[in-house]
Amino acid sequence: MTDFVALKSPGKQPPSKDDDVVADEVTWNNVPHPLETANLFSFVGVNWMGPLMSKGSKSTLVEENIWPLPHFDTSANQSKSFESHWAEQLELDSPNLALALFRTFKPRIIGSFLLYILSGAILMVQPIMIKSMLQYLTRYDQPNFTTSLGVTNGYALAALLTLLTFVSVTVGDFGQFLTNRLGCNAKIILMDNVFRKILRMSGHAKKTMSTGEIVTMASVDADRLFFGFMLGYWTLISPLMLLAVFILIGNELDWVSGLVGGLFMLLFLYFGFVSGKHVGQIRRHVLGVQSERVKLTNEVLQGIRVVKLYAWEESLAAQLAEIRSRELALLKSYQTHRILNTVFMSVAPVISLAACLMIYVARGFTLTTPLAFTALAYMNIARQPCTVFSTAVMGLSEAWASCQRITKFLVADEIPLLEHSHATSTDDESVPVIEISGGNFSWDATSKEVGAVPAAFEDMDGQQPSEGAAAIVDMETPPAAITLSNINLHIEPNTLTIVVGSVGSGKSSLISAILGEIHQVSGSHNVQAHFSYVNQEAWIQH
């Protein structure tokens, strides 16, 4: 006999500890970002990150554990503040994206720069503290001894040195946090504007840009701008810090020694500047080749059926391999020059210090322990600006080139947004929801050419085309080829309209005209309702 087993659906179980953990994790994604409510000390010390770090140390973080972006850092808020400054640039003959970004973030840029300056100024005091401590250690048993700072208590000197180090690191890290956040905001603005520009570009502008170039702007160029904001400060801070270092060395040793060391460092900085610009140029060539490779790869993937049917695999693979070989050669040159530049700038403080001490001893002065360690402490301060300077020049150069490319893209011709009229209620069936009267449209027209109907509208007999005809005009007709001419279309509510025509007669262009995706050279165009468009899949592939 066959046994039957009845299965009972489980009832509601009491919540377990695991459920509490899951519920606790889910709530993180629904609460405001703690940065929005953090106080000054939490903001400067980044204490608001504590709960996230604690949770990450106990379990693997998932997407639900991350807070939503602060309102200030959202793309909508950042783009809103940027658009007013960019609109001012569009009124000029030569718009400058970099200037618009600078004006958008001007207060934050100046604030971050001042934090770096303050951190560097505090660092300059540390060698004097070290000198005073060495003087205390060598003279504390002598009567009436003193130090450079006038402090004769060793514990006080140690406490002051610790406090200065803590304040310097805190201020410097806070400035770095602000610059990183600033770079992220600039990257968000560029990506948002690039993607929105794609939706507004005219057909004429789209012909001048490839998919690979647009992908490069939205990804690579945006990253370059982020690094430009993060490192660009050091192109100014490094020379200022090094100038202060050698002035103080000249004050500790003598002015001749400080001048000689400064001249050596100036030569290194000049080399780093030239080398950084050269590395940036190589990097720009790499971006060009990468854009070419991405373009060809996308075309191959989109037309893979044609590639397979015509057996073009080997030919296209050879083209991709050739582009990739050029890219690898440029990458090798880029990495070689970058590493040599880094090594050269790393030894710059050592050589400059050696020159200072050699000149000081050659002039007959005695090099004491406090003086030697003080000079060495100043050179340790000079290491960071020396190491970062060439990288900052390279990053700023790449960011400038990226701004120029994106500026060219953002000022490309675009189609004005279609305005919807709601003056008349669409419930009245006698009022057309879509109305085009005497409409003339062109894919190749630019915004500057819109407004006048060229002579190309007339046929060979000098007559206007028939009403409603979708006239296809020679695309080489100056100043702009007219795709649709003398269009008169009235579509009433609750009606079915069918557009019939031969291949190439302009049916798709007519739909684009209704959607506002093609330049309207002249005529009236009125839409009193929202609409959607679902295109049919082509039954003939490629």
C-alpha positions in Angstrom: 0.0 0.0 0.0 1.2 3.4 -0.9 1.9 5.7 2.0 0.9 9.3 1.8 2.5 12.1 3.9 0.6 15.3 4.5 2.8 18.4 4.5 1.7 21.3 6.6 2.8 24.8 5.7 4.8 26.3 8.5 3.1 28.9 10.6 4.5 32.2 11.7 7.6 31.6 13.8 8.8 33.9 16.6 11.6 36.2 15.5 15.1 34.8 16.1 18.3 36.5 16.8 19.3 36.1 13.1 16.2 38.0 12.1 17.1 40.8 14.5 20.5 41.0 12.8 19.0 41.1 9.3 16.5 43.8 10.4 19.3 45.8 12.0 21.3 45.6 8.8 18.4 46.7 6.6 17.7 49.8 8.7 21.1 51.2 7.8 20.0 51.8 4.3 17.0 53.8 5.4 18.5 56.2 7.9 20.0 59.6 7.0 23.7 59.8 6.5 25.5 60.5 9.9 27.5 63.2 8.2 24.4 65.4 7.9 24.1 65.5 11.7 27.7 65.2 12.8 29.1 67.9 15.0 32.4 69.8 14.3 34.6 67.4 16.2 33.0 64.3 14.6 33.3 65.9 11.2 37.0 66.9 11.6 38.0 63.6 13.3 35.8 61.5 11.0 34.3 59.9 14.1 31.0 59.5 12.2 32.6 56.5 10.4 33.0 54.6 13.8 29.7 52.6 13.6 30.4 51.4 10.1 34.0 50.4 11.0 32.8 48.6 14.1 30.2 46.6 12.1 32.7 45.8 9.4 35.1 44.4 12.0 32.4 41.9 13.2 30.7 40.9 9.9 31.0 41.3 6.2 29.5 44.5 5.0 26.7 44.4 2.4 25.0 47.1 0.4 22.2 47.5 3.0 24.8 48.4 5.6 25.8 51.6 3.7 24.0 54.8 4.3 22.4 56.8 1.5 24.4 59.7 0.1 24.2 63.0 2.1 21.8 65.4 0.4 24.7 67.8 -0.2 26.6 65.2 -2.2 23.8 64.0 -4.5 24.2 64.6 -8.2 20.9 66.6 -8.3 22.2 69.1 -5.7 25.7 69.3 -7.1 24.6 69.8 -10.7 22.1 72.4 -9.6 24.9 74.6 -8.2 27.1 73.9 -11.3 24.5 74.8 -13.9 24.4 78.5 -13.1 28.1 78.9 -13.5 28.1 76.7 -16.7 25.3 78.9 -18.1 27.6 81.9 -17.7 30.4 80.2 -19.6 28.0 79.2 -22.4 27.4 82.9 -23.1 31.1 83.4 -23.8 32.9 82.7 -27.1 35.1 80.1 -25.5 33.4 78.3 -22.6 35.7 77.0 -19.9 34.6 74.0 -17.9 37.5 74.2 -15.5 36.6 77.8 -14.6 32.9 76.8 -14.1 34.0 74.0 -11.7 36.4 76.4 -9.9 33.6 78.9 -9.3 31.2 76.2 -8.2 33.7 74.9 -5.6 35.5 78.2 -4.9 34.9 78.5 -1.1 35.7 74.8 -0.6 38.8 74.9 -2.7 40.2 78.0 -0.8 39.3 76.3 2.5 41.1 73.1 1.7 44.1 75.1 0.5 44.3 77.0 3.7 44.1 73.7 5.7 47.1 72.4 3.8 49.0 75.6 4.4 48.2 75.4 8.1 49.3 71.8 8.3 52.6 72.7 6.5 53.2 75.7 8.9 52.8 73.5 11.9 55.2 71.0 10.4 57.8 73.7 10.1 57.8 74.2 13.9 58.7 70.6 14.6 62.4 70.8 13.7 62.7 73.7 16.1 61.1 71.6 18.8 63.6 68.8 18.0 66.5 71.2 18.2 65.3 72.5 21.6 65.0 68.9 22.9 68.6 68.1 21.7 69.8 71.3 23.4 68.1 70.2 26.6 69.6 66.7 26.5 73.2 68.1 26.0 73.0 71.0 28.4 70.4 70.2 31.1 73.2 69.6 33.7 74.8 73.0 33.0 73.8 76.0 35.1 71.6 78.7 33.4 71.2 76.7 30.2 68.4 77.6 27.7 66.9 76.3 24.5 65.9 77.9 21.2 62.3 78.1 22.4 63.2 79.3 25.9 61.6 76.2 27.5 63.9 74.4 30.0 61.6 71.5 31.0 62.1 68.3 29.0 58.6 67.0 29.7 57.1 70.3 28.4 59.1 70.0 25.2 58.0 66.4 24.7 54.4 67.3 25.3 54.6 70.2 22.9 56.2 68.1 20.2 53.5 65.4 20.6 50.7 68.1 20.5 52.1 69.7 17.3 52.4 66.3 15.6 48.8 65.4 16.5 47.4 68.8 15.3 49.5 68.7 12.1 48.3 65.2 11.2 44.7 66.0 12.1 44.6 69.2 10.0 46.4 67.5 7.1 44.1 64.5 7.1 41.0 66.7 7.3 42.2 68.7 4.3 42.8 65.5 2.4 39.3 64.3 3.2 37.8 67.5 2.0 39.8 67.4 -1.3 38.8 63.8 -1.9 35.1 64.7 -1.3 35.5 67.7 -3.6 37.0 65.4 -6.3 34.0 63.0 -5.9 31.6 65.9 -6.3 33.3 67.1 -9.5 33.3 63.6 -10.9 29.6 63.3 -10.2 28.9 66.6 -11.9 30.7 65.6 -15.0 29.2 62.1 -15.3 25.7 63.6 -14.8 26.2 66.3 -17.4 27.7 63.9 -19.9 24.8 61.5 -19.7 22.2 64.2 -19.9 24.0 65.8 -22.9 23.7 62.5 -24.8 19.9 62.8 -24.6 19.9 66.3 -26.0 22.5 66.0 -28.8 21.4 66.6 -32.3 21.9 64.1 -35.1 24.6 66.4 -36.6 26.6 66.4 -33.4 26.3 62.6 -32.9 28.0 62.0 -36.2 31.2 63.8 -34.9 31.6 61.6 -31.8 31.9 57.9 -31.4 30.6 55.7 -28.6 34.1 55.0 -27.4 34.8 58.8 -26.9 31.6 59.2 -24.9 32.4 56.2 -22.7 35.9 57.5 -22.2 34.6 60.9 -21.0 32.1 59.4 -18.6 34.6 57.1 -17.0 38.3 57.8 -17.7 38.1 61.6 -18.0 35.9 61.8 -14.9 38.5 59.8 -12.9 41.3 62.1 -14.2 39.4 65.1 -12.9 39.0 63.5 -9.5 42.8 62.9 -9.3 43.3 66.5 -10.5 41.3 67.9 -7.7 42.9 65.6 -5.2 46.6 66.3 -6.2 46.3 69.7 -7.9 46.9 71.6 -4.7 50.4 70.3 -4.4 51.5 72.2 -7.6 51.3 75.3 -5.4 51.9 73.9 -1.9 55.1 72.0 -2.8 57.1 75.1 -4.0 55.8 77.2 -1.1 56.8 74.5 1.5 60.2 73.9 -0.1 60.9 77.7 -0.2 60.1 77.9 3.5 62.3 74.9 4.3 65.4 76.4 2.7 64.8 79.8 4.2 64.7 78.1 7.6 67.8 76.0 6.8 69.6 79.2 5.8 68.5 80.7 9.1 69.9 77.7 11.1 73.1 77.3 9.1 74.0 80.3 7.0 72.4 82.0 4.0 74.9 80.7 1.5 74.2 77.1 2.5 70.5 77.6 2.3 70.8 79.3 -1.1 72.9 76.5 -2.6 70.5 73.9 -1.3 67.6 75.9 -2.7 69.2 76.1 -6.1 69.7 72.3 -6.2 66.1 71.8 -5.2 65.0 74.3 -7.9 66.7 72.2 -10.5 65.0 69.1 -9.3 61.6 70.9 -9.3 62.1 72.1 -12.9 63.0 68.5 -13.9 59.9 67.2 -12.1 57.7 69.8 -13.8 58.9 69.1 -17.3 58.9 65.3 -16.7 55.4 65.5 -15.2 54.1 67.4 -18.3 55.8 64.8 -20.5 54.2 61.9 -18.6 50.8 63.7 -18.9 51.2 64.0 -22.7 52.0 60.2 -22.9 49.0 59.5 -20.8 46.8 61.6 -23.2 48.1 59.5 -26.1 47.2 56.4 -24.1 43.6 57.7 -23.7 43.3 58.3 -27.4 44.4 54.8 -28.2 42.1 53.3 -25.5 39.2 55.3 -27.0 40.0 53.8 -30.4 40.1 50.3 -29.0 36.8 50.7 -27.1 35.1 52.1 -30.2 36.2 49.2 -32.4 35.4 46.6 -29.7 31.8 48.0 -29.3 31.3 48.0 -33.0 32.4 44.4 -33.3 30.1 43.3 -30.4 27.1 45.2 -31.8 27.6 43.8 -35.3 28.7 40.3 -34.3 26.2 38.6 -36.7 27.7 40.4 -39.7 31.2 39.5 -38.4 30.3 35.9 -38.2 28.4 35.7 -41.5 31.3 37.3 -43.5 34.0 35.6 -41.5 35.7 38.8 -40.5 37.0 37.5 -37.2 40.7 37.3 -38.1 40.7 40.7 -39.8 39.1 42.4 -36.9 41.2 40.5 -34.4 44.3 41.7 -36.2 43.1 45.3 -36.0 42.4 45.0 -32.3 45.8 43.3 -31.7 47.5 46.2 -33.6 45.7 48.8 -31.5 46.4 46.9 -28.3 50.1 46.6 -29.2 50.3 50.4 -29.7 48.5 50.8 -26.4 50.9 48.5 -24.5 53.9 50.4 -26.0 52.5 53.7 -24.8 51.7 52.2 -21.4 55.3 50.9 -21.1 56.7 54.3 -21.9 54.3 55.9 -19.5 55.2 53.6 -16.6 59.0 53.9 -17.3 59.0 57.7 -17.3 56.7 57.8 -14.2 58.9 55.5 -12.2 62.1 57.3 -13.2 60.5 60.6 -12.3 59.4 59.3 -8.9 62.9 57.9 -8.1 64.6 61.1 -9.2 62.4 63.3 -7.0 62.8 60.9 -4.1 66.6 61.5 -3.9 66.2 65.3 -4.4 66.0 66.1 -0.6 69.1 63.9 0.1 71.2 65.6 -2.5 70.1 69.1 -1.5 70.8 68.4 2.2 74.3 67.0 1.3 75.0 70.2 -0.7 73.9 72.4 2.2 76.1 70.6 4.8 79.1 70.5 2.4 79.0 74.2 1.8 78.4 74.9 5.5 81.5 72.8 6.5 83.6 74.2 3.6 83.0 77.7 4.9 84.7 76.8 8.2 81.7 76.4 10.4 81.4 73.6 13.0 78.5 71.2 12.4 77.0 70.4 15.8 74.6 67.6 16.6 71.6 69.9 17.1 72.3 71.7 13.8 72.7 68.4 11.9 69.5 66.9 13.3 67.6 70.1 12.7 68.7 70.2 9.1 67.8 66.5 8.7 64.3 67.2 10.1 63.7 70.0 7.6 64.7 67.6 4.8 62.3 65.0 6.1 59.6 67.6 5.7 60.7 68.3 2.2 60.3 64.6 1.1 56.5 64.7 0.7 56.3 67.9 -1.5 59.2 66.6 -3.6 57.6 63.2 -4.1 54.1 64.5 -4.8 55.0 67.5 -7.0 55.7 65.7 -10.3 52.6 63.5 -9.7 50.5 66.6 -9.1 51.8 68.2 -12.2 50.9 65.1 -14.2 47.5 64.8 -12.6 46.7 68.5 -13.2 47.8 68.3 -16.8 45.6 65.2 -17.4 42.7 66.9 -15.7 43.1 70.0 -17.8 43.1 67.9 -21.0 40.0 66.0 -19.8 38.2 69.3 -19.1 39.0 70.4 -22.7 37.6 67.2 -24.1 34.5 67.4 -22.0 34.0 71.1 -22.8 34.0 70.3 -26.5 31.4 67.6 -25.9 29.2 69.8 -23.7 29.1 72.7 -26.2 28.2 70.4 -29.1 24.9 71.2 -30.9 21.8 70.0 -29.2 18.0 69.9 -29.9 15.9 72.2 -27.7 13.7 70.4 -25.3 10.1 69.9 -26.5 7.7 72.2 -24.6 4.4 70.7 -23.6 1.4 73.0 -23.8 -1.3 72.5 -21.1 -3.3 75.6 -21.8 -6.2 73.6 -23.3 -7.6 70.6 -21.6 -6.9 67.3 -23.5 -10.4 66.0 -22.5 -11.9 68.0 -25.4 -11.8 65.5 -28.3 -12.0 68.3 -30.9 -8.6 69.7 -29.8 -5.6 67.8 -31.3 -3.1 66.5 -28.8 -0.3 66.6 -31.4 -0.3 69.4 -34.0 2.4 70.3 -36.5 1.8 73.1 -39.0 4.2 73.8 -41.8 6.9 71.9 -40.1 10.3 71.6 -41.6 12.8 69.4 -39.9 16.5 68.5 -40.5 18.8 66.0 -38.9 21.9 67.9 -40.1 20.8 71.4 -39.1 22.5 73.0 -36.2 21.0 75.3 -33.6 22.5 78.3 -35.3 20.8 77.4 -38.6 17.4 76.9 -37.2 14.9 79.7 -38.0 14.9 80.0 -41.8 13.7 77.7 -44.4 16.3 77.2 -47.1 15.5 77.0 -50.8 15.9 73.3 -50.7 12.3 73.0 -49.6 11.1 73.7 -53.2 11.0 70.9 -55.7 12.4 71.0 -59.2 9.3 72.9 -60.6 9.6 75.6 -57.9 6.5 74.3 -56.1 6.2 73.4 -52.5 5.8 69.6 -51.8 2.3 68.3 -51.2 0.7 68.6 -47.7 1.9 66.0 -45.3 4.6 64.7 -47.6 7.8 63.5 -46.1 10.2 64.9 -48.6 13.7 63.5 -48.6 16.2 66.1 -49.8 19.7 65.6 -51.0 21.8 65.4 -47.8 24.6 67.5 -49.4 22.4 70.6 -49.9 23.9 73.6 -48.1 23.5 74.9 -45.5 21.7 71.9 -44.1 19.8 69.0 -45.7 16.1 69.1 -45.0 14.8 65.7 -44.0 11.1 66.5 -43.7 9.4 69.5 -45.4 6.0 71.2 -45.1 4.6 68.7 -42.6 1.0 69.3 -41.5 -0.1 66.8 -38.9 -3.2 66.9 -36.6 -3.8 64.0 -34.2 -7.0 64.1 -32.1 -7.6 62.3 -28.9 -8.8 58.7 -28.9 -7.9 58.1 -32.5 -5.7 55.7 -34.3 -3.2 57.2 -36.8 -1.2 55.1 -39.3 1.7 56.5 -41.2 2.4 54.5 -44.4 5.3 55.0 -46.8 8.1 53.3 -48.6 11.5 52.5 -47.2 13.4 55.7 -46.6 10.4 58.0 -47.0 10.8 59.5 -43.6 8.4 57.6 -41.3 10.9 57.2 -38.5 12.0 60.8 -38.9 8.4 61.9 -38.5 8.2 60.1 -35.2 11.4 61.7 -34.2 9.9 65.1 -35.1 6.9 64.4 -32.8 9.3 63.4 -30.0 11.4 66.5 -30.5 14.5 64.5 -31.4 15.2 66.3 -34.7 15.8 70.0 -35.3 12.7 72.0 -36.3 13.9 74.5 -38.8 10.5 76.3 -39.1 6.8 75.9 -38.6 4.8 75.3 -35.4 4.9 72.2 -33.2 2.4 71.8 -30.4 2.0 68.9 -28.0 -0.6 68.9 -25.3 -0.1 65.5 -23.7 2.6 63.2 -22.5 3.4 60.3 -24.7 5.6 57.2 -25.0 7.3 55.5 -27.9 8.0 51.8 -28.2 9.9 50.9 -31.4 9.5 47.7 -33.3 12.5 45.3 -33.4 14.0 45.2 -36.9 13.1 41.8 -38.6 16.1 42.1 -40.9 19.2 41.9 -38.7 22.0 44.4 -39.8 
